[in-house]
Each structure stands twice: as C-alpha cells, then as structure tokens.
Amino acid sequence: MNVLLLQLDGKLPNLALMRLAAHHRAEGDAVVLRMACNSRSLQRQFDEPAWDRVYASLIFTRTRDLATEASRVYPNVVCGGTGWNLDDTLEAHGITTRAVDYADYPTWRQSLGFTQRGCRLKCSFCVVPAKEGSVRGEATIADIWRGDPWPREILLLDNDFFGQASWRQRVDELLAGKFRVSFNQGINARMLTDETAAAIASVDYRDDSMKVKRIYTAWDNKKDERALFAGLSALVKHGVKPDHIMVYILIGYWPDETTADREYRRAALRAFGARPYPMPFVRTRELVGFQRWVIGAYDKTVSWDAWTRARFEPRNLSIDSTQIGLPQ
C-alpha cells in the first residue's frame, strides 16, 4: 500500500505518525511523511501516487480548519491527535506497535518519548487529564534512547515527571547514562520538594535544542504564587541558576484577569531572575502584544504604557518613549 502521513502542526517529530510509519513499513508498505502546516502544502502534488491510506495528526485545536481542508483534499483521510479528538487512539485503528520510526525526520538527532503519562492535577484549561487520565509509568530511559550512534540526548514529553512512582529510577538512569535531558513539557514547580528539586539540579537539564541549560515550568494562576516561588527557591538552593528557569505565564484565561495581574507576575519573575514567557489562552492583539513585549525582553527597558502607545511594535518606539516609566 501507499501511505501518506500529514503532520499539520508542531515543530517536534510527531510520535503518533512515527508509530504509524513503523507499523506500515513493517507491513511492507511505502510511507511518505509530509509537513503540511498550511493549505498550500496540503494540496495534491502532480507526481504523487494514489494513496491507499492517509493519516493527519494535529496537536492544537487552532489547526482544525487545516484538518477540515485535509478532509476535502483527501476524502479518505483519518484525522487524529489532541487537536482533533481526545478519545480516539491509534489502537482503535489497529496500530498496536510501540515502536517509532525516525526515518522521516532525518535531521532530528534527539530521542524523544514519555516516561509517564497522565497528571496528578485536573486544571480546567488543560486537556491532559481528559486525554490521559491519572499518572502511570510509560517507558524507561533505555526504552526511549535510540542507541548508538545517536547522541545521549533525551527529550521528554512527560506532563508530570515527578507524579510517577518510579521517577527516582528514571533520574538514576539519566545520571548513569550521562544523558542530557529536556523536560520539554515542564516541571510542576508548585509541587517540588527538596528531594525533587535536588534531582533536577543533579541531571544535565537542557532546552529542547540541547544547547543551553533550561528548566521549564508555569505560573498559571496568581494564587499559586507562594507554592510556585517555594519550588523555584528550592531549585536555586540546589544549584539551578534562576536564569536557567523559563516560566510560562498563562494569560487571557481567568475571567477576572487584569493587566495589573499579568504585570505583577511578569515583574515578580523578573525580580527573581527567571525568564517569564507569557502564553495567551486566546490570541487577542493585546495579549499577543504582551507576549511579544516580554519574550523580546522589551519589558526590561520599555514600560507597558509606552509599548501600548507604540501599538506593540518595536519599530514604533521613539527614543523618548523608552525612558518613560521603566518597569521594575
């Protein structure tokens, strides 16, 4: 059979499509992966064969229109992923292999996967509890690593690494194998203890490119301030530099959220020395403007009022406006 895989969003290799590729290649099928992140790239190519199977995967709900377009172009397409249907699984389509095939991502060097699935919490804005349920173990580091000659670099997609009972074994595996590791989906700093903070500090933690030291976490609600900063302080106590910590700030979700609330969290994280990274729940012009203000570090020299007057565009800033009301 001829099998077409469509990756509709996401910058990382898509594990579901990699499992599909492994399954179909084991059956002797011809498999082609296409990065189809816009309508143009979805269109049929003049030399493509008749596809016996077409699968499309999307992570984000904002990509649903593209999935609908895929259904128009390829009427036999099977769409799946968190952005499409939380209940559908590969197993429901007869895909039982846990093997993944990296062949369609030839420039990708890291090994990626989950040591656990699920989460201890049930945050209203998060799909993980509905999609994955309670915390359970998934794989060891040895299961995830591609083996020699691939680098000892593990990119974890775990949503709650320390929620699993076997987290200590996984940390020991990382240390024994001298792996670099990216906790790509973040660590829940609100629930860190001295023991878990020390465990993070003990491994060679990295960003998703494995180039710089980075720990990812989040501040979703102002009321979590005390617990969050207790966790951040524990990390620093055990040797993590504040500048190594990137904190995603959920904005635009809570009904009573104000500009002052967003500004408070931004300023508190800057004062601590961490790297704030606003994440708009809805992408309004103001929220995206706030995100750009902080990610671009304009907030270090330009006040929010001046940034607003510049219509959230650095090219509109005047020399005088950067001197007005500098943020703390």
Residue frames relative to the residue before (quaternion, step in Angstrom):
aa qw qx qy qz dx dy dz
M 1.0000 0.0000 0.0000 0.0000 0.00 0.00 0.00
N 0.3524 -0.6759 0.6014 0.2394 3.53 -1.34 0.42
V 0.0705 -0.8193 0.5683 -0.0270 3.56 -0.66 1.17
L 0.1366 -0.7815 0.6065 0.0525 3.57 -0.88 1.03
L 0.1330 -0.7712 0.6204 0.0520 3.55 -0.92 1.01
L 0.1306 -0.7990 0.5856 0.0392 3.58 -0.79 1.07
Q 0.1381 -0.7606 0.6301 0.0735 3.56 -0.69 1.10
L 0.2162 -0.8441 0.4846 0.0768 3.55 -0.30 1.32
D 0.8024 -0.0108 -0.0053 0.5966 3.62 1.16 -0.31
G 0.6255 0.5551 -0.4036 0.3712 3.55 -1.33 0.01
K 0.3342 -0.7609 0.5255 0.1820 3.55 -1.00 0.83
L 0.6407 0.5046 -0.3270 0.4775 3.59 1.25 -0.28
P 0.6164 -0.4917 0.4305 0.4393 3.59 -1.20 0.27
N 0.3902 -0.7383 0.5143 0.1954 3.56 -0.98 0.93
L 0.3845 -0.7700 0.4614 0.2154 3.58 -0.40 1.26
A 0.6245 0.5387 -0.3508 0.4436 3.60 1.00 -0.72
L 0.6745 0.4733 -0.2911 0.4861 3.58 0.94 -0.87
M 0.6243 0.5350 -0.3364 0.4592 3.59 1.10 -0.65
R 0.6348 0.4982 -0.3266 0.4921 3.58 1.09 -0.64
L 0.6291 0.5251 -0.3295 0.4689 3.57 1.02 -0.77
A 0.6457 0.5166 -0.3188 0.4632 3.57 0.97 -0.84
A 0.6509 0.5142 -0.3175 0.4595 3.58 0.94 -0.88
H 0.6509 0.5244 -0.3101 0.4531 3.58 0.95 -0.90
H 0.7408 0.4301 -0.2503 0.4511 3.58 0.69 -1.06
R 0.6389 0.5028 -0.3490 0.4661 3.62 0.99 -0.63
A 0.6110 0.5354 -0.3498 0.4666 3.59 1.10 -0.62
E 0.6700 0.4735 -0.2855 0.4954 3.57 1.21 -0.55
G 0.5577 -0.6273 0.3786 0.3900 3.60 1.29 -0.05
D 0.4580 0.6954 -0.4398 0.3365 3.59 1.28 0.23
A 0.4386 -0.6457 0.5559 0.2857 3.57 -1.29 0.45
V 0.0817 -0.8241 0.5604 -0.0144 3.58 -0.64 1.16
V 0.0443 -0.7734 0.6323 0.0066 3.56 -1.02 0.91
L 0.1909 -0.7579 0.6138 0.1112 3.57 -0.95 0.93
R 0.0631 -0.7833 0.6177 0.0302 3.55 -0.99 0.88
M 0.3215 -0.6953 0.6070 0.2117 3.55 -0.93 0.94
A 0.0300 0.8315 -0.5454 0.1016 3.56 -0.27 1.29
C 0.1294 0.8530 -0.4893 0.1274 3.54 0.61 1.19
N 0.7519 0.2093 -0.2028 0.5913 3.58 1.26 0.32
S 0.7051 -0.4948 0.3070 0.4047 3.55 -1.26 0.42
R 0.6380 0.5475 -0.3399 0.4215 3.58 0.95 -0.81
S 0.7037 0.4711 -0.2779 0.4535 3.58 0.89 -0.91
L 0.5824 0.5834 -0.3645 0.4331 3.58 1.29 -0.21
Q 0.5870 0.6347 -0.3767 0.3327 3.56 1.08 -0.67
R 0.6005 -0.5731 0.4214 0.3652 3.53 -1.17 0.63
Q 0.3258 -0.7307 0.5699 0.1877 3.55 -1.09 0.79
F 0.6194 -0.6192 0.3298 0.3523 3.56 -0.98 0.85
D 0.7674 0.3691 -0.1978 0.4856 3.60 1.06 -0.65
E 0.4628 0.6988 -0.4559 0.2993 3.59 1.18 0.15
P 0.5036 -0.6613 0.4618 0.3095 3.59 -1.11 0.65
A 0.5857 -0.4826 0.4665 0.4544 3.53 -1.32 -0.14
W 0.2945 -0.7858 0.5221 0.1523 3.56 -0.68 1.10
D 0.3481 -0.7367 0.5448 0.1985 3.56 -0.85 0.99
R 0.7794 0.0653 -0.0303 0.6223 3.56 1.16 -0.70
V 0.0329 -0.7701 0.6369 0.0144 3.56 -1.07 0.82
Y 0.0447 -0.7840 0.6191 -0.0032 3.56 -0.86 1.02
A 0.0745 -0.7772 0.6234 0.0426 3.57 -1.08 0.76
S 0.1002 -0.8024 0.5875 0.0306 3.57 -0.93 0.91
L 0.0001 0.7906 -0.6117 0.0292 3.55 -1.00 0.91
I 0.3659 -0.7415 0.5315 0.1838 3.54 -1.03 0.89
F 0.7967 0.3207 -0.1256 0.4966 3.56 0.91 -0.98
T 0.5264 -0.6410 0.4586 0.3189 3.57 -1.05 0.78
R 0.5868 0.5841 -0.3804 0.4120 3.59 1.13 -0.49
T 0.6405 0.5238 -0.3208 0.4610 3.60 1.28 -0.25
R 0.4013 0.7576 -0.4561 0.2387 3.59 1.24 -0.06
D 0.6102 0.5475 -0.3621 0.4435 3.61 1.02 -0.67
L 0.6447 0.5089 -0.3211 0.4715 3.56 1.05 -0.73
A 0.6249 0.5232 -0.3345 0.4731 3.58 1.07 -0.70
T 0.6246 0.5253 -0.3317 0.4731 3.58 1.06 -0.71
E 0.6314 0.5136 -0.3189 0.4857 3.56 1.07 -0.76
A 0.6179 0.5391 -0.3423 0.4587 3.59 1.02 -0.74
S 0.6415 0.5261 -0.3181 0.4589 3.57 1.05 -0.75
R 0.6374 0.5138 -0.3277 0.4715 3.57 1.12 -0.60
V 0.6985 0.4682 -0.2690 0.4695 3.56 0.93 -0.93
Y 0.7861 0.1363 -0.0507 0.6007 3.58 1.02 -0.87
P 0.2483 -0.8283 0.4810 0.1449 3.62 0.14 1.22
N 0.6984 0.4605 -0.2816 0.4700 3.61 1.14 -0.47
V 0.3800 0.7581 -0.4695 0.2458 3.60 1.26 0.12
V 0.2260 -0.7171 0.6421 0.1495 3.55 -1.21 0.69
C 0.1592 -0.8007 0.5744 0.0608 3.58 -0.50 1.22
G 0.1038 0.7903 -0.5993 0.0742 3.54 -1.10 0.71
G 0.4855 0.6542 -0.4985 0.2964 3.52 -1.35 0.02
T 0.7114 -0.4740 0.3185 0.4096 3.54 -1.30 0.37
G 0.6770 0.5064 -0.2967 0.4441 3.58 1.03 -0.70
W 0.7248 0.4309 -0.2362 0.4829 3.59 1.24 -0.27
N 0.7941 -0.1424 0.1623 0.5682 3.57 0.70 -1.08
L 0.3439 -0.7734 0.4975 0.1898 3.58 -0.56 1.15
D 0.7006 0.5013 -0.2653 0.4330 3.59 1.14 -0.57
D 0.6109 0.5762 -0.3579 0.4083 3.59 1.13 -0.57
T 0.0875 -0.7954 0.5989 0.0334 3.58 -1.06 0.72
L 0.6150 -0.5260 0.4257 0.4048 3.57 -1.27 0.30
E 0.6105 0.5724 -0.3476 0.4228 3.55 1.04 -0.76
A 0.6196 0.5505 -0.3406 0.4439 3.57 1.09 -0.68
H 0.7136 0.3931 -0.2377 0.5288 3.57 1.25 -0.41
G 0.6451 -0.5778 0.3051 0.3961 3.56 1.22 0.47
I 0.5411 0.6002 -0.4108 0.4222 3.59 1.25 0.26
T 0.0095 -0.8433 0.5354 -0.0455 3.57 -0.26 1.27
T 0.5203 0.6517 -0.4273 0.3494 3.61 1.14 -0.33
R 0.3009 -0.7292 0.5830 0.1944 3.56 -1.15 0.67
A 0.4735 0.6745 -0.4374 0.3600 3.58 1.30 -0.08
V 0.1660 -0.7641 0.6142 0.1067 3.56 -1.18 0.60
D 0.2730 -0.7661 0.5696 0.1189 3.55 -1.08 0.81
Y 0.2311 -0.8051 0.5379 0.0952 3.58 -0.56 1.20
A 0.3951 0.7747 -0.4463 0.2109 3.60 1.27 -0.17
D 0.6956 0.4812 -0.2806 0.4536 3.61 1.05 -0.67
Y 0.6940 0.3576 -0.2558 0.5702 3.57 1.34 0.04
P 0.0398 -0.8825 0.4671 0.0374 3.59 0.72 1.06
T 0.6975 0.4551 -0.2899 0.4715 3.62 1.10 -0.46
W 0.5427 0.6212 -0.4001 0.3994 3.58 1.28 -0.13
R 0.2017 -0.8299 0.5157 0.0677 3.57 -0.71 1.10
Q 0.6491 0.5419 -0.3293 0.4203 3.60 1.06 -0.65
S 0.3691 -0.6553 0.5965 0.2803 3.52 -1.39 0.18
L 0.0428 -0.8316 0.5538 0.0022 3.58 -0.78 0.94
G 0.2685 0.7519 -0.5712 0.1907 3.50 -1.20 0.63
F 0.5314 -0.6103 0.4958 0.3151 3.54 -1.37 -0.23
T 0.2290 -0.7148 0.6307 0.1972 3.55 -1.10 0.66
Q 0.7870 0.0712 -0.0568 0.6101 3.59 1.25 -0.33
R 0.2012 -0.7380 0.6262 0.1510 3.55 -1.30 0.38
G 0.7137 0.4418 -0.3265 0.4345 3.55 -1.27 0.41
C 0.2300 -0.7652 0.5878 0.1267 3.56 -1.34 0.00
R 0.5252 -0.6369 0.4715 0.3103 3.55 -1.21 0.62
L 0.7264 0.4307 -0.2258 0.4856 3.57 1.14 -0.61
K 0.2433 -0.7446 0.5981 0.1695 3.55 -1.35 0.12
C 0.0065 0.8296 -0.5566 0.0451 3.56 0.62 1.16
S 0.5337 -0.6892 0.3968 0.2877 3.55 -0.85 1.01
F 0.7014 0.4673 -0.2660 0.4679 3.59 1.13 -0.57
C 0.6719 0.5199 -0.2734 0.4511 3.60 1.27 -0.19
V 0.3712 -0.7532 0.5066 0.1954 3.59 -0.96 0.90
V 0.4630 0.7256 -0.4353 0.2639 3.60 1.20 -0.33
P 0.6747 0.4870 -0.3399 0.4382 3.67 0.73 -0.84
A 0.6708 0.4878 -0.3030 0.4692 3.59 0.99 -0.80
K 0.7112 0.4639 -0.2569 0.4615 3.57 1.00 -0.81
E 0.8373 0.2372 -0.0730 0.4871 3.57 0.85 -0.98
G 0.4130 -0.7368 0.4565 0.2796 3.59 1.21 -0.33
S 0.7907 -0.2901 0.2340 0.4857 3.53 -1.22 -0.59
V 0.6632 -0.5271 0.3634 0.3878 3.54 -1.28 0.42
R 0.1127 0.7634 -0.6312 0.0780 3.54 -1.07 0.83
G 0.5499 -0.6113 0.4575 0.3386 3.55 -1.16 0.58
E 0.2124 -0.8000 0.5529 0.0962 3.57 -1.11 0.68
A 0.7996 -0.1740 0.1739 0.5478 3.62 0.65 -1.05
T 0.4653 -0.6327 0.5340 0.3132 3.54 -1.30 0.38
I 0.6554 -0.4783 0.3877 0.4375 3.56 -1.29 0.13
A 0.6216 0.5388 -0.3359 0.4589 3.59 1.06 -0.74
D 0.6232 0.5341 -0.3404 0.4588 3.61 1.07 -0.69
I 0.7119 0.4731 -0.2519 0.4538 3.57 1.00 -0.85
W 0.6554 0.5376 -0.3340 0.4121 3.59 0.90 -0.86
R 0.4630 -0.7053 0.4781 0.2441 3.56 -0.95 0.92
G 0.4727 -0.6834 0.4319 0.3506 3.59 1.21 -0.32
D 0.6869 -0.4489 0.3589 0.4448 3.54 -1.32 0.13
P 0.6057 -0.1496 -0.7776 -0.0782 1.58 -2.12 1.37
W 0.3739 0.7504 -0.4797 0.2590 3.58 1.21 0.30
P 0.5711 -0.6185 0.4055 0.3562 3.61 -1.03 0.73
R 0.5010 -0.6341 0.5016 0.3087 3.53 -1.24 0.54
E 0.3615 0.7016 -0.5043 0.3504 3.51 0.50 1.32
I 0.0867 -0.8161 0.5710 -0.0188 3.55 -0.56 1.25
L 0.1113 -0.7668 0.6296 0.0568 3.56 -0.80 1.03
L 0.1731 -0.8205 0.5422 0.0533 3.54 -0.36 1.31
L 0.2517 -0.7705 0.5735 0.1187 3.55 -1.02 0.91
D 0.3022 0.7856 -0.4870 0.2331 3.58 1.30 0.27
N 0.3333 -0.7388 0.5520 0.1962 3.56 -1.05 0.77
D 0.7981 0.0897 -0.0267 0.5952 3.61 1.18 -0.44
F 0.1476 -0.8550 0.4896 0.0867 3.57 0.64 1.18
F 0.7599 0.3841 -0.2121 0.4797 3.60 0.82 -0.96
G 0.4915 0.6438 -0.4431 0.3842 3.58 1.24 0.19
Q 0.6341 0.5403 -0.3318 0.4426 3.59 1.17 -0.51
A 0.5594 -0.6303 0.4293 0.3247 3.55 -1.06 0.76
S 0.7371 0.4349 -0.2224 0.4670 3.58 1.09 -0.68
W 0.2598 0.8038 -0.5101 0.1618 3.61 1.15 0.42
R 0.6235 0.5523 -0.3488 0.4297 3.60 1.00 -0.74
Q 0.6377 0.5158 -0.3291 0.4679 3.59 0.97 -0.78
R 0.6529 0.5111 -0.3231 0.4562 3.59 0.97 -0.81
V 0.6359 0.5125 -0.3261 0.4760 3.59 1.02 -0.78
D 0.6430 0.5199 -0.3207 0.4620 3.59 0.95 -0.85
E 0.6362 0.5243 -0.3260 0.4626 3.60 1.05 -0.75
L 0.6375 0.5208 -0.3240 0.4663 3.58 1.00 -0.78
L 0.6791 0.4911 -0.2850 0.4652 3.56 0.96 -0.91
A 0.6758 0.5052 -0.2986 0.4460 3.57 0.86 -0.96
G 0.7323 0.4179 -0.2275 0.4872 3.58 1.04 -0.78
K 0.3472 -0.7599 0.4754 0.2757 3.58 1.34 -0.05
F 0.2462 0.7895 -0.5118 0.2328 3.54 0.90 1.05
R 0.3320 -0.6170 0.6560 0.2806 3.48 -1.35 0.39
V 0.0621 -0.8171 0.5730 0.0132 3.58 -1.00 0.75
S 0.1536 -0.7479 0.6382 0.0988 3.54 -1.10 0.79
F 0.2303 -0.7339 0.6254 0.1311 3.56 -0.75 1.12
N 0.1599 -0.8870 0.4234 0.0923 3.50 0.66 1.24
Q 0.7358 0.4131 -0.2357 0.4821 3.60 0.98 -0.77
G 0.6262 -0.5974 0.3107 0.3929 3.56 1.28 0.11
I 0.3401 -0.6890 0.6079 0.2001 3.49 -1.38 0.48
N 0.4103 -0.7005 0.5211 0.2635 3.59 -0.94 0.82
A 0.2406 -0.8197 0.5048 0.1237 3.58 0.00 1.31
R 0.5826 0.6051 -0.3736 0.3935 3.60 1.12 -0.57
M 0.7613 0.3636 -0.1811 0.5055 3.58 1.15 -0.60
L 0.4016 0.7179 -0.4809 0.3035 3.57 1.21 0.31
T 0.1893 -0.7284 0.6467 0.1241 3.51 -1.27 0.63
D 0.6883 -0.4208 0.3458 0.4791 3.58 -1.24 -0.02
E 0.6486 0.5350 -0.3226 0.4347 3.57 0.98 -0.81
T 0.7249 0.4244 -0.2630 0.4746 3.59 0.79 -0.95
A 0.6073 0.5354 -0.3563 0.4665 3.60 1.09 -0.62
A 0.6473 0.5061 -0.3143 0.4756 3.59 0.99 -0.80
A 0.6224 0.5422 -0.3392 0.4511 3.58 1.06 -0.72
I 0.6445 0.5068 -0.3220 0.4734 3.59 0.96 -0.83
A 0.6751 0.5052 -0.2958 0.4489 3.57 0.88 -0.96
S 0.6536 0.5565 -0.3117 0.4074 3.59 1.11 -0.62
V 0.6977 0.4489 -0.2768 0.4848 3.61 1.15 -0.51
D 0.5285 -0.6061 0.4865 0.3415 3.55 -1.31 0.31
Y 0.0511 -0.8397 0.5402 -0.0191 3.57 0.33 1.32
R 0.0661 -0.8200 0.5674 -0.0350 3.55 -0.97 0.92
D 0.5536 -0.5411 0.4903 0.4006 3.54 -1.35 0.09
D 0.7043 -0.4958 0.2903 0.4171 3.60 -1.24 0.13
S 0.6446 0.4699 -0.3414 0.4972 3.61 1.26 -0.06
M 0.4095 -0.7354 0.4293 0.3274 3.57 1.37 -0.13
K 0.5034 0.6898 -0.4018 0.3308 3.60 1.23 0.26
V 0.8108 0.1448 -0.0598 0.5639 3.61 0.97 -0.80
K 0.5838 -0.5616 0.4517 0.3739 3.54 -1.28 0.41
R 0.1853 0.7955 -0.5559 0.1544 3.60 -0.75 1.00
I 0.0732 -0.7265 0.6816 0.0479 3.50 -1.15 0.86
Y 0.2117 -0.7752 0.5856 0.1061 3.58 -0.91 0.96
T 0.1258 0.7546 -0.6400 0.0717 3.55 -1.05 0.81
A 0.3373 -0.7589 0.5268 0.1811 3.61 -1.24 -0.10
W 0.1507 -0.7207 0.6666 0.1166 3.52 -1.32 0.54
D 0.1000 -0.8586 0.5028 0.0013 3.53 0.02 1.36
N 0.8021 0.1321 -0.0250 0.5818 3.57 1.11 -0.64
K 0.5352 -0.6544 0.4275 0.3203 3.58 -0.85 0.95
K 0.6234 0.5739 -0.3468 0.4021 3.60 1.04 -0.69
D 0.6327 0.5380 -0.3307 0.4482 3.60 1.24 -0.33
E 0.3165 0.8093 -0.4654 0.1680 3.58 1.28 0.03
R 0.6942 0.4838 -0.3063 0.4361 3.60 0.70 -0.98
A 0.6856 0.4788 -0.2902 0.4652 3.58 0.86 -0.95
L 0.6400 0.5345 -0.3306 0.4420 3.57 0.98 -0.84
F 0.7344 0.4281 -0.2578 0.4593 3.58 0.73 -1.00
A 0.5500 0.5605 -0.4043 0.4690 3.58 1.20 -0.32
G 0.6676 0.4924 -0.2909 0.4767 3.57 1.01 -0.82
L 0.6499 0.5069 -0.3163 0.4698 3.58 0.95 -0.85
S 0.6529 0.5121 -0.3099 0.4642 3.56 1.00 -0.82
A 0.6199 0.5334 -0.3415 0.4633 3.58 1.06 -0.70
L 0.6248 0.5303 -0.3369 0.4635 3.59 1.00 -0.78
V 0.6778 0.4863 -0.2897 0.4692 3.57 0.88 -0.95
K 0.6050 0.5745 -0.3391 0.4347 3.57 1.03 -0.81
H 0.7623 0.3714 -0.1894 0.4951 3.57 0.99 -0.83
G 0.7532 -0.4714 0.1970 0.4144 3.57 1.19 0.45
V 0.5230 0.6021 -0.4359 0.4171 3.61 1.24 0.07
K 0.3728 -0.7249 0.5300 0.2339 3.58 -0.76 0.99
P 0.5825 -0.6068 0.3994 0.3646 3.62 -0.93 0.79
D 0.6631 0.5224 -0.3068 0.4397 3.58 1.00 -0.82
H 0.5821 0.5708 -0.3728 0.4431 3.59 1.26 -0.22
I 0.6731 0.5228 -0.2774 0.4436 3.59 1.24 -0.46
M 0.1080 -0.7682 0.6293 0.0462 3.57 -0.75 1.09
V 0.1245 -0.8096 0.5733 0.0215 3.56 -0.71 1.13
Y 0.2777 -0.7520 0.5787 0.1499 3.56 -0.60 1.16
I 0.1783 -0.7807 0.5942 0.0748 3.57 -0.85 1.03
L 0.2940 -0.7442 0.5734 0.1760 3.58 -0.57 1.12
I 0.0362 0.7960 -0.6021 0.0507 3.58 -0.72 1.06
G 0.7874 0.3405 -0.2450 0.4517 3.54 -1.21 0.59
Y 0.5756 0.5942 -0.3873 0.4070 3.59 1.18 0.35
W 0.7334 0.4242 -0.2524 0.4674 3.59 0.73 -1.04
P 0.5348 -0.6728 0.4004 0.3178 3.64 -0.78 0.97
D 0.7543 0.3867 -0.2160 0.4846 3.60 1.01 -0.74
E 0.3621 0.7507 -0.4870 0.2611 3.59 1.22 0.29
T 0.1283 -0.7830 0.6061 0.0555 3.57 -1.05 0.82
T 0.6658 -0.4587 0.3913 0.4396 3.52 -1.33 0.14
A 0.6264 0.5500 -0.3318 0.4416 3.57 1.05 -0.80
D 0.6310 0.5327 -0.3347 0.4539 3.59 1.05 -0.73
R 0.6589 0.4958 -0.3080 0.4746 3.56 0.91 -0.89
E 0.6665 0.5109 -0.2953 0.4556 3.55 0.94 -0.92
Y 0.6180 0.5551 -0.3435 0.4381 3.59 1.04 -0.77
R 0.6917 0.4709 -0.2854 0.4673 3.57 0.84 -0.96
R 0.6225 0.5390 -0.3412 0.4534 3.58 0.97 -0.80
A 0.7017 0.4801 -0.2749 0.4489 3.57 0.79 -1.06
A 0.6438 0.5314 -0.3292 0.4413 3.59 0.99 -0.81
L 0.6724 0.4818 -0.2985 0.4761 3.58 0.99 -0.79
R 0.6195 0.5182 -0.3474 0.4765 3.60 1.01 -0.72
A 0.6553 0.5162 -0.3166 0.4515 3.59 0.93 -0.86
F 0.6506 0.5063 -0.3111 0.4729 3.58 1.07 -0.70
G 0.5008 -0.6575 0.4201 0.3746 3.56 1.14 -0.62
A 0.5087 0.6344 -0.4216 0.4013 3.57 1.32 0.10
R 0.4809 -0.6547 0.5058 0.2904 3.56 -1.35 0.17
P 0.2187 -0.7871 0.5607 0.1351 3.64 -0.34 1.15
Y 0.0338 -0.7838 0.6201 -0.0052 3.56 -1.10 0.77
P 0.2327 -0.8056 0.5284 0.1329 3.62 -0.05 1.24
M 0.1147 -0.7790 0.6153 0.0378 3.55 -1.07 0.86
P 0.2490 -0.7958 0.5304 0.1529 3.65 -0.20 1.19
F 0.3886 -0.7032 0.5458 0.2381 3.58 -0.92 0.92
V 0.7345 0.1063 -0.0881 0.6644 3.53 1.25 -0.66
R 0.3768 -0.7723 0.4750 0.1897 3.56 -0.85 0.94
T 0.0525 0.7838 -0.6111 0.0972 3.56 0.27 1.31
R 0.6684 -0.5021 0.3563 0.4173 3.55 -1.25 0.36
E 0.6690 0.5018 -0.3093 0.4527 3.59 0.94 -0.85
L 0.6906 0.4822 -0.2957 0.4507 3.60 0.86 -0.90
V 0.6413 0.4892 -0.3237 0.4946 3.57 1.01 -0.75
G 0.6141 0.5424 -0.3341 0.4658 3.57 1.11 -0.67
F 0.6392 0.5074 -0.3182 0.4823 3.57 1.02 -0.81
Q 0.6284 0.5372 -0.3291 0.4563 3.57 0.97 -0.86
R 0.6892 0.4832 -0.2839 0.4593 3.57 0.84 -0.97
W 0.6009 0.5766 -0.3384 0.4381 3.57 1.06 -0.78
V 0.7379 0.4146 -0.2228 0.4837 3.56 0.92 -0.95
I 0.6721 0.5020 -0.3164 0.4429 3.60 0.80 -0.95
G 0.7063 0.4478 -0.2576 0.4840 3.56 1.01 -0.77
A 0.4156 -0.7340 0.4324 0.3188 3.58 1.39 -0.01
Y 0.3123 0.7365 -0.5316 0.2783 3.59 1.15 0.54
D 0.5870 0.6076 -0.3628 0.3932 3.57 1.16 -0.61
K 0.5870 0.5849 -0.3739 0.4166 3.61 1.20 -0.30
T 0.8080 0.2379 -0.1083 0.5281 3.59 1.13 -0.56
V 0.7404 0.3467 -0.1906 0.5434 3.59 1.24 -0.37
S 0.4175 -0.7073 0.5080 0.2595 3.58 -0.80 0.96
W 0.6225 -0.5363 0.4083 0.3976 3.57 -1.24 0.42
D 0.6252 0.5384 -0.3430 0.4491 3.59 1.01 -0.77
A 0.6744 0.4794 -0.2996 0.4750 3.58 0.93 -0.87
W 0.6327 0.5298 -0.3212 0.4645 3.57 1.05 -0.78
T 0.6427 0.5157 -0.3157 0.4703 3.58 1.04 -0.79
R 0.6509 0.5073 -0.3159 0.4683 3.58 0.98 -0.86
A 0.6733 0.4737 -0.2877 0.4893 3.58 1.14 -0.60
R 0.4323 -0.7289 0.4293 0.3124 3.57 1.37 0.19
F 0.6374 -0.5926 0.2986 0.3916 3.54 1.09 0.95
E 0.5982 0.5413 -0.3618 0.4671 3.58 1.20 0.51
P 0.4294 -0.7241 0.4666 0.2713 3.63 -0.61 1.03
R 0.6216 0.5563 -0.3580 0.4194 3.61 1.06 -0.61
N 0.6618 0.5041 -0.3052 0.4635 3.58 1.24 -0.38
L 0.5094 0.6477 -0.4270 0.3725 3.59 1.26 -0.05
S 0.2569 -0.7309 0.6093 0.1688 3.52 -1.08 0.79
I 0.6518 -0.5001 0.3760 0.4286 3.58 -1.21 0.35
D 0.6630 0.5167 -0.3168 0.4393 3.58 0.92 -0.85
S 0.6631 0.5380 -0.3322 0.4006 3.58 0.92 -0.88
T 0.6350 0.5379 -0.3497 0.4303 3.62 1.09 -0.50
Q 0.6726 0.4891 -0.3047 0.4643 3.57 1.22 -0.19
I 0.6056 0.5858 -0.3430 0.4152 3.57 1.29 -0.06
G 0.8692 -0.0364 0.0150 0.4929 3.56 -0.78 1.04
L 0.0281 0.8294 -0.5571 0.0297 3.58 0.75 0.97
P 0.4499 -0.6882 0.4898 0.2899 3.61 -0.88 0.87
Q 0.4676 -0.6751 0.4970 0.2803 3.55 -1.18 0.57
